[in-house]
Amino acid sequence: MLRMFWKSLLVSPAILGATLVASANASSFDPVKSTSVSTEFNNLEIAQVQNTGAGTGELLNQIEQYGNEGQVTPVQGNTIDQVTSVNQLRDVSPTAWAYEALRSLVERYGCIVGYPDRTFRGDRALTRWEFAAGLNACLNVMERLIQDGVNVLKEDLDALKRLMDEFQAELAALGARVDNLESRVSFLENNQFSTTTKLAGEVIFAVTDTVGAGSPASQAAMQYRARLVLNTSFTGQDVLKTRLAAGSATPFGFDYKSTTTLQNGDPASVRFDNLQSPSLFQTWTAAGNGSDVVLDWLAYYTPIDLGYFGRFNTYVAAWGGIWNDFVPTTNPFFEDFDGGNGALSTFASENPIYRIGGGSGAGVSLQLGFLQSIVGPTSLSLGYLAGGGGSSSAANPNPGNGLFNGDYAALAQINANLFNFLNVGFTYVNAYQGADTAIFGNGGSFGVTGTSAANLSQTQLNTLLNVNGNDPDSVTLQDEVGFFNFGAKVSNSYGLTGAVNLGFASLSAFGSYSTVRLLGLGDAEVWTYGAGIAFPDLGKEGNILGLFAGAQPYIGHLSFREMGLKVSNIVPYHVELFYKYQVTDNISITPGVIWISAPEQFKGTGNEWIGTLRGTFTF
């Protein structure tokens, strides 16, 4: 009878708190790409809900706090000892009539646990509701003792009855609120998007234009790109990322004349009409999927704990994988994984060595725990991506089919964060790519940074043959020499990245060198380098002022054994200035300007200016 009486009055806040944490909590998640080695899989919030009324969140927090009573509270991975005296709860007044009764219950039955600072709620006065929650914990403990046949003193039962009579109104109000919350939780469970998946997204609006010697009369455009990401967790530690994307953005084109030398030594003039140069790419134009909604990334992350030796962060890409999905790029505040909160250009966002290869494959980033005490957080990253990994067809003998029978790139990188001040990384990439695959194209046929010559994609280079028949100086080079007619290529690339944390600013720099062997035709060398400074929280928290300068990937040396064609080694310098203003937590506006000298490193090309106003919405 006593047990039924107690249960008619009391509802355990502890059980309710656990239910609410599992069913109704929601927080933000990275909308586009996870950070590289530092990608967190722990504490993944997996329920997506909406607020059902004013004050709901406050009430949930309050009841959950009450539910901590009678439980052991974790503190930095350990647990605090059971409170054995009411004197340890420093905000319980000894002058209260219930003090002695509560002290007796606590000391005899150990039924109250305080907050981590051994108080009910800091240094403020203990509320009657909090006292009722503590009383509830004692009732639960004594109920279990009675069920187990343990004797309970009669004077303690009398004290409990008196306390229950005194706090009956609070207990009844607490029970009514619990009933209300249970109905709300039931509604949320029936209407939530998923119990395992959280939806996140990013939308970019950009007004952008280019001005230069080769620019057409008008190229100003309003462009957009939208990304929706489904983050799904099955264990609470792993995450499956499914990203849908659509956009209207296309890269800029420009017109100019250049000269080349024919096989017989005669000079020739070539006119380039509306050439879409990779050197003019901005981050939202890199996807190139058009306005159709496509699945542009499908990947799975899961960690493997190695204890003292560190942890594996494993990565498997079924579609659209690139290196910065799991490899640290060491370019803070400029890198945003081709999103809308970093640099404007693809070049300034990361070392172009991370653009070599892409597609399907796997990778692992090993956090070397045993080195952390010596040199700071250190990681070793290894990965393999195949451009045609999703195709099993053998009908086409050209490179690009299957995981191991076509285009591929293999990466190894060691990265160390020295004393949380200097972050450095050494990168090596070996790649085999077909004639129609751009070196810096994320596995695609067109490059997303650098010059067309540096990308060495036959498809892209042959677009340079748009010869104007009305130009008396032009000739048909395709008929004359079979322009840029080569097969597959093998490249070995070496990169160095670094970043220095100055507190008020961040300095970052990178450089890479590639040797390229055009099978059966010749050799090439490709260089790129850059450095930048970023001032975070300038003027407002979340703002970023960034300045970046360097040389986009360019051909430093090119030797065709069977042709007399030459490519100038003019350096395409790049300077970029932008300021991201964080309007709200979810909206930012970024004006910026980019200057590029000789975007295609051919003689006769002029400087280009790009002006952009970018708006970014995340949710």
Buried (B, 14 or more C-beta within 10 A) or exposed (E): EBEEEBEEBBBBBBEBBBBBBEBBBBEEBBBBBBBBBEBBBEEBBBBBBEEEEEEBEEBBEBBBBBBBBBBEEEEEEEEBEEBEEBEBBEBBEEEEEBBEBBBBBBBEBBBBBBBEEBBBBEEEEBBBBBBBBBBBBBBBBBBEBBEEEEEBEEEBEEBBEEBBEBBEEBBEEBBEBBEEBBEBBEEBBEEBEEEBBBBBBBBBBBBBBBEBEBBEEEBEBEBBBBBBBBBBBEEEBBBBBBBBBBBBBEBBBBBBBBBBBBBEEEEBBBBBBEBBBBBBBBBBBBBBBEEEEBEBBBBBBBBEEBEEEBBBBBBBBBBBBBBBBBBBBBBBBBBBBBBBBBBBBBBBBBBBBBBBBBBBBBBBBBBBBEBBEEEBBBBBBBBBBBBBBBBEEEEEEEBBBBBEBBBBBBBBBBBBBBEEEBBBBBBBBBBBBBBBBBBBBBBBBBBBBBBBBBBBBBBBBBBBBEBBEEEEEBBEBEEEBEBBBBEBBEBEBBBBBBBBBEEEBBBBBBBBBBBBBBEEBBBBBBBBBBBBBBBBEBEEEBBBBBBBBBBBBBBBBBEBEEBEBEBBBBBBBBBBBBBBBBBEEEEBBBBBEBBBBBBBBBBBBEBBEBBBBBBBBBE
